[in-house]
Amino acid sequence: MEIPRTRYAKSGDVNIAYQMWGDAPIDVVLVPPFATHLELQLEPPWNAGVVRRMARFARVINLDKRGIGLSDRVDTAATLEERMDDVRAVMDAEGVERAALVGVSEGGAMSAMFAATYPERTTSLVLWAPIGGNPDLPVEMKDLAMSWVEEHWGNGDVLAQFVRVGSEPDQARLAQLERYSATPRMAASLARMNLDLDVRPALPLITAPTLLVHRDRDPVVVRDGVVELAKLIPGAQRVELAGDWHFNLAPGAEDDAFDLVEEFITGVKPTSVVEVDRVLATVLFTDIVDSTRHAAEQGDQRWHELLDRHDQLLRGEFLRHRGQEVNSTGDGFLARFDGPARAIRCAQSIVGAAATLGIEVRAGLHTGECEVRGDDLAGIAVHIGARVASLARPGEVLLSSTVRDLVAGSGIEFDDRGIHQLKGVPGEWQLLAVR
């Protein structure tokens, strides 16, 4: 799916950044959660996964609220009234008269207010793990929460309470998203506003069909609170799904929720669709040399500890060189890169760093057209990369001549490893080792 450009709509004196995804006949406004950045969230581990999934059935407006991300920065958190003005401004800029609102987490409160205030512009309403505030919380506890957010903002600890990621490199991306999305003071101001909010008086005025979706063990949202919200909205449906997270980035973790949202908005039960994009990518395969022997010599516990350190090391290098992990084979990885020179330098770093762990890693690279199927990668280029890696010597970074040709002028030097036939791949292939 083509990545849309970021545009701006004027809301009073404030510029609101937004993107338009998809071309389906149904319009959806995705009302953002606590902290967002439209363009950073195109990168791993986010990969614009939420908006891409919704764009399968709708034309989706995705925006950064005022004070956050690429929208104009402001001194304090915007009021719900100001944020409603911003949503209307973006809808007007795109000529959208009516839309379904999907409010995620913090975005649920504003979405509910919008639906109650502008019923003529709301076709349906989805409140996904909605945070509606806790006005009865003692002031001292609110002050403590606000101070904690400001103190910890920028290292990933705050967003880690809301988003499940699963590895240290992803924790680093959470920290980066915090820094890019807001200042510590703005984050604290948002936290205080969320704790002070109470949208319950507006809920009985909502006339749009409404769906509330949440997890039974959500660590952020109190179940009884969601139950109360649902009871206050006339005719609202509430679906409680299994899970102990607020929002989950793991592939497939939120598929059940996405299917519910799609069926609710479209009225049609979604069919299983595997979206396929064709992209030019450099694939990197790595594996540990003699891993079976190492496992036998070290024993299960020490070997698993070593594997954990190996995995953490490689994921750190992928992050540093802007690579994206595709999958793990147990003692190796497949990763993709949008630049062959970065892929080569990442492979060199991995081989060198692995030696400090007392193991040797071999690596193979190829650049070609790949099929992107969700989070997976397929196509002949992937097979070629795997075959190249299988021919690499211990501690060697081996690549096809295609990669060599694409990094001309980079200063990277190579040694010729001759012409080879790759199993299952037609033709003959010149391979080279990075010097």
C-alpha positions in Angstrom: 0.0 0.0 0.0 1.4 3.4 -1.0 2.4 5.6 1.9 0.4 8.9 1.7 2.1 12.2 2.2 1.5 14.2 5.4 -0.8 17.1 5.0 -2.0 20.0 7.2 -5.4 21.4 8.0 -5.9 24.7 9.7 -7.8 24.6 12.9 -8.0 28.3 14.0 -4.4 29.3 14.3 -3.1 25.7 14.7 -1.9 23.4 12.0 -3.1 19.8 12.4 -1.0 17.1 10.6 -2.9 14.2 9.1 -2.7 11.5 6.4 -5.3 9.9 4.2 -5.1 6.1 3.8 -7.0 3.9 1.5 -9.8 4.6 -1.1 -12.7 2.5 0.2 -16.2 4.2 0.1 -16.5 4.3 4.0 -14.8 7.2 5.8 -13.2 6.6 9.2 -11.4 9.0 11.5 -8.8 7.3 13.7 -8.7 9.4 16.8 -5.2 9.0 18.3 -4.2 7.7 21.7 -1.7 9.3 24.2 1.4 9.9 22.0 1.8 9.6 18.3 4.0 10.7 15.4 2.6 10.1 11.9 5.8 9.5 10.1 7.9 7.8 12.9 5.1 5.3 13.2 5.7 4.2 9.6 8.9 2.5 10.9 9.3 -0.7 13.0 7.8 -1.8 15.2 4.7 0.2 14.3 4.8 -0.1 10.5 1.6 1.8 10.3 -0.1 -1.5 11.2 -3.3 -0.1 12.7 -4.1 2.3 9.8 -3.0 -0.2 7.1 -5.4 -2.8 8.6 -8.3 -0.3 8.7 -7.6 0.9 5.2 -8.5 -2.5 3.9 -12.2 -1.5 4.3 -12.2 2.3 4.7 -10.7 5.6 3.7 -8.9 6.4 6.9 -8.0 9.8 8.3 -5.1 9.5 10.7 -3.9 12.6 12.6 -1.6 13.9 15.3 -3.6 15.9 17.8 -2.5 19.5 18.5 0.6 19.7 20.6 1.7 16.2 19.5 3.9 14.7 16.8 3.9 16.7 13.5 1.0 19.0 14.5 1.8 22.5 16.0 3.1 22.4 19.5 1.1 24.2 22.1 1.8 25.1 25.8 -0.7 22.8 27.5 -2.8 19.8 26.5 -5.7 20.7 24.3 -9.2 20.6 25.7 -11.8 18.2 24.3 -13.5 21.2 22.6 -10.3 22.2 20.8 -9.6 18.6 19.8 -13.1 18.3 18.4 -12.5 21.5 16.3 -9.3 19.8 15.0 -11.1 16.7 13.9 -13.8 18.8 12.1 -11.0 20.9 10.5 -9.4 17.7 9.0 -12.7 16.3 7.9 -13.6 19.6 6.2 -10.2 19.8 4.5 -10.9 16.4 2.8 -14.6 17.1 2.2 -15.7 14.4 4.6 -19.2 15.2 5.7 -19.8 12.1 7.9 -17.5 9.5 9.2 -17.1 6.6 11.7 -15.0 7.5 14.6 -12.5 5.0 16.1 -11.2 6.3 19.4 -8.2 4.3 20.7 -7.4 4.6 24.5 -7.3 8.3 25.3 -8.9 9.0 22.0 -12.1 7.3 23.2 -13.1 10.3 25.4 -12.9 12.8 22.6 -14.6 10.5 20.2 -17.5 10.1 22.6 -17.8 13.8 23.0 -17.7 14.4 19.3 -20.4 11.8 18.6 -22.7 13.5 21.2 -22.0 17.0 20.0 -22.0 16.4 16.2 -24.4 13.5 15.6 -25.0 14.7 12.1 -21.3 14.1 11.3 -20.9 10.7 13.0 -22.1 7.5 11.3 -20.8 5.1 14.0 -18.6 5.1 17.0 -16.0 2.6 18.2 -14.3 3.0 21.6 -11.3 0.8 21.7 -9.9 0.3 25.3 -11.3 3.7 26.1 -9.9 5.8 28.9 -12.7 8.1 30.2 -10.9 9.6 33.1 -11.0 9.0 36.8 -12.2 12.3 38.3 -12.7 10.8 41.8 -9.0 9.9 42.2 -7.4 12.0 45.0 -5.5 15.1 43.9 -2.4 13.8 45.6 -2.4 10.6 43.4 -3.0 12.7 40.3 -0.1 14.9 41.1 2.1 11.9 41.8 1.1 10.3 38.4 1.8 13.6 36.6 5.3 13.9 38.2 6.1 10.3 37.3 5.2 10.8 33.7 7.3 13.9 33.4 10.3 12.3 35.1 10.3 9.1 33.1 9.2 10.6 29.7 11.8 9.8 27.0 13.1 6.4 28.1 10.1 4.4 27.0 8.8 3.6 30.5 5.5 5.5 30.1 4.4 4.1 26.8 5.5 0.7 27.9 2.5 0.8 30.3 0.2 1.2 27.3 1.8 -0.7 24.4 3.1 -4.3 24.5 6.2 -4.7 22.4 8.4 -7.5 23.6 12.1 -6.8 23.3 14.8 -4.2 24.2 15.0 -2.8 20.7 11.3 -2.2 20.7 11.7 -0.5 24.2 14.2 1.8 22.5 11.6 2.6 19.8 9.0 3.4 22.5 11.5 5.8 24.0 12.1 7.4 20.6 8.4 7.7 20.0 8.0 9.5 23.4 10.7 12.0 22.5 9.4 12.6 19.0 5.8 12.9 20.0 5.9 15.3 22.9 8.0 17.1 25.4 8.0 15.9 29.0 5.9 18.8 30.1 3.2 18.2 27.4 3.2 14.5 28.3 2.6 15.3 32.0 -0.2 17.8 31.0 -1.9 15.1 28.9 -1.7 12.7 31.8 -3.3 15.2 34.1 -6.1 16.0 31.7 -6.8 12.3 31.2 -7.1 11.8 35.0 -9.4 14.8 35.3 -11.7 13.9 32.4 -15.3 12.8 33.0 -17.3 12.2 29.8 -20.1 10.3 31.5 -22.6 13.1 31.4 -22.4 13.3 27.6 -22.8 9.5 26.9 -26.6 9.3 27.1 -26.8 11.9 24.3 -24.9 9.6 21.8 -27.2 8.4 19.0 -24.7 6.8 16.7 -24.4 3.0 16.8 -21.6 2.4 19.3 -19.2 -0.5 20.0 -16.9 -0.8 23.0 -14.0 -3.2 22.7 -11.6 -4.0 25.5 -9.5 -6.8 27.0 -10.6 -8.7 30.1 -7.2 -8.1 31.9 -6.3 -4.7 30.5 -3.7 -3.2 33.0 -4.7 0.3 32.2 -8.5 0.3 31.8 -10.6 -0.8 34.7 -13.2 -3.3 33.5 -16.0 -1.9 35.6 -15.4 1.5 34.2 -15.9 0.2 30.6 -19.0 -1.6 31.7 -20.4 1.6 33.1 -19.6 3.5 29.9 -21.4 1.0 27.9 -24.5 1.1 30.1 -24.7 4.9 29.7 -24.6 4.9 25.9 -28.1 4.0 24.4 -27.9 0.7 22.6 -24.2 0.3 22.9 -22.5 -3.1 22.3 -19.7 -4.1 24.5 -17.3 -6.9 23.6 -14.7 -8.2 26.1 -11.8 -10.1 24.5 -9.2 -12.2 26.2 -5.9 -10.6 26.8 -3.7 -8.9 29.5 -2.6 -5.9 27.5 -3.9 -2.4 26.6 -2.7 -2.5 23.0 -0.5 -5.1 21.4 1.9 -4.7 18.5 2.7 -8.4 18.2 1.7 -9.7 14.7 -1.9 -11.0 14.8 -2.4 -10.1 18.5 -5.2 -7.6 17.7 -6.8 -9.5 14.7 -9.9 -10.4 16.7 -10.5 -6.8 17.6 -9.8 -5.5 14.1 -12.3 -8.1 12.7 -15.0 -6.9 15.2 -14.4 -3.2 14.3 -14.5 -3.9 10.6 -17.8 -5.9 10.8 -19.4 -3.3 13.1 -18.5 -0.4 10.7 -19.2 -2.1 7.4 -22.0 -4.5 8.5 -20.1 -7.3 6.7 -18.0 -10.0 8.3 -14.4 -9.7 7.1 -12.9 -12.4 5.0 -9.3 -13.5 5.4 -7.3 -11.3 3.2 -3.5 -11.4 2.9 -2.3 -8.1 1.6 0.7 -8.4 -0.7 3.0 -5.5 -1.6 6.0 -5.8 -3.8 9.0 -3.8 -2.7 12.7 -3.6 -3.5 14.5 -4.7 -0.4 17.9 -6.0 0.7 17.5 -9.2 2.7 20.0 -10.3 5.3 20.2 -13.9 6.6 22.4 -14.8 9.6 23.1 -18.0 11.5 25.5 -19.2 14.1 28.2 -21.5 12.9 28.2 -25.0 14.5 25.3 -24.1 16.7 24.5 -27.8 17.4 28.0 -28.4 18.6 27.9 -25.3 20.8 24.6 -26.5 22.3 26.0 -29.9 23.1 29.2 -28.5 24.7 27.6 -25.8 26.8 24.4 -27.5 28.0 20.8 -26.3 27.6 20.9 -23.5 30.2 24.2 -21.9 29.2 23.3 -22.3 25.5 19.9 -20.6 26.0 21.5 -17.8 27.9 24.0 -17.3 25.0 21.2 -17.4 22.5 19.3 -14.7 24.4 22.4 -12.5 24.3 22.9 -13.2 20.6 19.3 -12.3 19.9 19.5 -9.1 21.9 22.8 -8.2 20.1 21.3 -8.7 16.6 18.1 -6.9 17.3 20.1 -3.9 18.6 22.1 -3.9 15.3 18.9 -4.1 13.2 17.6 -1.1 15.1 20.8 0.9 14.8 21.0 0.3 11.0 17.3 0.8 10.3 16.6 -2.8 9.6 13.4 -4.7 10.2 13.4 -8.2 11.7 11.2 -10.5 9.7 11.6 -13.7 11.6 14.0 -15.8 13.7 15.2 -19.3 12.9 16.3 -20.1 16.4 20.1 -19.6 15.8 19.7 -16.9 13.1 17.6 -14.2 11.6 16.0 -12.9 8.5 15.9 -9.1 8.3 15.1 -6.6 5.6 16.6 -3.2 4.8 15.7 -0.4 2.5 19.3 0.4 1.8 22.0 -2.2 0.8 24.9 -0.3 2.3 23.2 -0.2 5.7 22.5 -3.9 5.4 26.2 -4.6 4.7 27.4 -2.5 7.6 24.8 -4.1 9.8 26.1 -7.6 8.8 29.7 -6.6 9.5 28.7 -5.2 12.9 26.9 -8.5 13.7 29.8 -10.7 12.7 32.2 -8.6 14.8 30.0 -8.4 17.8 29.2 -12.1 17.8 32.9 -12.9 18.1 32.9 -11.1 21.5 30.3 -13.8 22.6 32.7 -16.6 21.6 30.6 -17.6 18.6 31.0 -17.2 14.8 28.2 -15.9 12.6 27.9 -16.1 8.9 25.8 -13.7 6.9 24.3 -13.6 3.4 22.8 -10.7 1.5 20.8 -10.1 -1.7 18.8 -7.2 -3.1 15.7 -7.8 -5.2 11.9 -7.6 -5.4 10.2 -9.1 -2.4 6.6 -9.8 -1.6 5.5 -8.3 1.7 2.7 -10.4 3.2 1.7 -8.7 6.4 4.9 -9.0 8.5 6.3 -11.8 6.4 8.6 -11.7 3.4 8.5 -13.9 0.3 9.7 -14.2 -3.3 12.7 -15.3 -5.3 14.9 -12.6 -3.7 14.4 -14.2 -0.3 15.4 -17.6 -1.6 18.5 -16.2 -3.2 19.5 -14.5 0.0 19.2 -17.8 1.9 21.3 -19.7 -0.6 24.0 -17.0 -0.5 24.1 -17.2 3.3 24.5 -21.0 3.2 27.7 -20.6 1.2 29.3 -18.0 3.5 32.3 -19.1 5.5 32.4 -18.7 9.3 32.7 -15.0 10.2 32.1 -14.0 6.6 29.6 -11.5 5.0 28.8 -12.9 1.5 26.6 -11.2 -1.0 25.4 -11.3 -4.6 26.9 -9.1 -7.3 23.5 -7.3 -7.3 24.2 -5.9 -3.9 27.8 -5.0 -4.9 26.6 -3.0 -7.9 24.1 -1.0 -5.8 26.7 0.2 -3.4 29.2 1.5 -5.9 30.9 4.5 -4.5 30.2 3.6 -0.9 33.9 2.8 -0.2 33.0 -0.8 0.8 35.5 -3.3 -0.6 35.0 -6.9 -1.7 36.8 -10.1 -2.6 35.6 -12.2 -5.5 34.3 -15.6 -4.4 33.6 -16.8 -8.0 30.6 -18.0 -9.9 28.1 -20.3 -8.2 24.9 -22.1 -9.0 22.4 -21.6 -6.2 20.2 -24.6 -5.4 16.7 -24.1 -6.7 17.6 -20.7 -8.4 18.1 -20.5 -12.2 21.3 -19.2 -13.7 24.8 -18.6 -12.4 25.6 -16.1 -9.7 28.7 -14.1 -8.9 29.3 -14.0 -5.1 31.6 -11.6 -3.2 32.8 -11.3 0.3 33.0 -8.0 2.2 36.7 -7.3 2.9 
